[in-house]
């Protein structure tokens, strides 16, 4: 009895497989009745695939922007440090001394107006 059930299932599976490969399942009444539903499922499948591609593209773009932001932050820090070095009094005095301008030894005086 068990062997008959297995042989029927095997015959059914082979028959179904032949119908799918041969294309005869498309002319079946059940298939034609459910065709709009199958098309809807295919449409949902396409949407799902398209959405996953869009999400992957967005993730790659976000990672690219994050990397660019990190690089710009490093550039900002190094530029700020170089500017601070150039702005120090000793550095400015040495650059101006090369051009012939000397640092004043007399401290500045405040001028006060009297009314």
Secondary structure, DSSP 8 states (H G I E B T S, - for coil): -HHHHHHHHHHHHHHHHHHHHHTGGGGSHHHHHTHHHHHHHHHHHHHHHHHHHHHHHHHHHHHHHHHHHHHHHHHHHHHHHHHHHHHSHHHHHHHHHHTT-----S---------
